[in-house]
Amino acid sequence: MDSTTIEQMIRDGMPDATVRVSGEDGTHFEAVVVSPSFEGVPTIRRHRMVYATLGSKMGNEIHALGLLTQAPSEVG
């Protein structure tokens, strides 16, 4: 698994999102996801929305994913 593939999976599942994923070891990644869909949504639910785009890859090919999820109004 690589960061480009994860970015694309998140974009496919959340087409309105801006996504940046990094991680060099192939199992541990960090993602910044900015989406209007996050407006007014609690952090835990935002993370679940992102995890849903990755399906069974989470916990398998993707061992760990650190997330920063923001609505556009929160970016500064």
Protein Blocks (a to p, Z undefined) as FASTA:
>chain_A
ZZklmmmmmmmmmmmbccddedfkopaccdddddfklgopafklmmmmmmmmnmmmnopl
mmbacdddddfklgZZ
